[in-house]
């Protein structure tokens, strides 16, 4: 069926206007070369680790289970750090549904 | 301050001191707070004076203000959506200009860089964090928790995915804060170290002043680089805030 009233085009524009589709290219951080990427990846990993370690340490102190939760959350923090870096490199994974 | 007793004192510049004599001492008013007030004053002054004429053909200050506003409005509009993004423009604008002017102020001689303190950057990042969480809750209610567990993932993976996603979410303000703080601190330490080299080498007999030209030239280059970093970090903070706002508004 021919798209006689330009429905697809209007839908696309409406989606872009409401920010459902991130415009390609302009939607991401400036590509500051490999240096910028490396530094940002480092910050992402370190901050996830800090959060994981801090969470584990405080939970341990609260529940008196030192050092088990600390170790567990250290691993979880590392995984979250890797996940952060993965998202940094694959920002296009913004399909339908939460990610 | 530089090269006291022939040592490199790179971190002394970040020390907080109270200003305004006994009054400042009594309330803990430091040079950091003074520079924050100065930054806010500069921003408000620029905007007020810039927009007072409202000329059709803008003058320098007016076009500076207008392009700054349009820059942020476009940035937020592209990220969050032209319609939904509107209400976040003032917030991101305030954040961006505050960090930008703070970074640039710190590059002036005798000035203090308040963005080089993690207490300041983390406070700013925490405000962003609270805002995105509140916005996500207000718009989506309980569906917000779906953020931490992707639909369609096998249920037995939940004990792994949920803590990892929660940590990843909580790491956002930390990474925002560390990025700005680390960039500003590292730059100023570098400047101070090379400036100290100039002084130390300059005192090294006859050839000293000639060798001292090298760190001096390096410092000139670093100042240029620091101006870039100051602009870039303010931009990165603003755009990451917008990306997080996009996630909060559209929940994915």
Contacts between the chains, C-beta under 8 A, distances in Angstrom:
chain1	res1	chain2	res2	distance
A	16	B	82	8.0
A	17	B	81	6.5
A	17	B	82	4.7
A	17	B	83	5.9
A	18	B	81	4.5
A	18	B	82	7.5
A	18	B	83	5.5
A	18	B	84	6.3
A	19	B	77	8.0
A	19	B	78	7.9
A	19	B	79	6.9
A	19	B	80	5.1
A	19	B	81	2.3
A	19	B	82	7.2
A	19	B	83	7.7
A	19	B	84	5.9
A	19	B	85	6.5
A	19	B	246	6.1
A	19	B	249	6.9
A	19	B	250	6.6
A	20	B	81	7.2
A	20	B	250	6.4
A	22	B	78	7.9
A	22	B	79	7.3
A	22	B	246	7.2
A	23	B	78	5.9
A	26	B	78	5.8
A	27	B	78	6.4
A	27	B	79	6.6
A	29	B	236	6.6
A	29	B	239	6.1
A	29	B	240	7.5
A	30	B	232	7.7
A	30	B	235	7.4
A	30	B	236	8.0
A	32	B	232	7.4
A	40	B	179	7.2
A	43	B	175	5.1
A	43	B	178	5.5
A	43	B	179	4.9
A	43	B	182	7.2
A	44	B	171	7.3
A	44	B	175	5.4
A	46	B	175	7.8
A	46	B	178	6.7
A	47	B	171	4.4
A	47	B	172	8.0
A	47	B	174	3.8
A	47	B	175	3.7
A	47	B	178	5.6
A	48	B	167	5.9
A	48	B	168	6.3
A	48	B	171	4.1
A	48	B	174	7.9
A	48	B	175	7.7
A	50	B	171	7.4
A	50	B	174	5.6
A	50	B	178	7.9
A	51	B	167	5.3
A	51	B	170	4.7
A	51	B	171	4.6
A	51	B	174	5.7
A	52	B	167	5.1
A	55	B	167	6.9
A	55	B	170	7.6
A	73	B	163	7.6
A	73	B	167	7.6
A	76	B	163	4.9
A	76	B	164	5.6
A	76	B	167	5.7
A	77	B	167	5.6
A	79	B	160	7.8
A	79	B	164	4.9
A	80	B	164	4.9
A	80	B	165	7.7
A	80	B	167	3.9
A	80	B	168	4.2
A	80	B	171	6.3
A	81	B	171	7.6
A	83	B	164	6.1
A	83	B	165	7.9
A	83	B	168	5.4
A	84	B	168	5.7
A	84	B	171	6.5
A	84	B	175	7.5
A	94	B	252	6.1
A	95	B	252	7.7
A	96	B	252	7.4
A	97	B	150	6.6
A	97	B	151	4.9
A	97	B	152	7.3
A	97	B	252	6.3
A	98	B	146	5.1
A	98	B	147	5.1
A	98	B	149	7.8
A	98	B	150	5.6
A	98	B	151	6.5
A	98	B	251	5.9
A	98	B	252	4.8
A	99	B	150	6.0
A	99	B	252	5.3
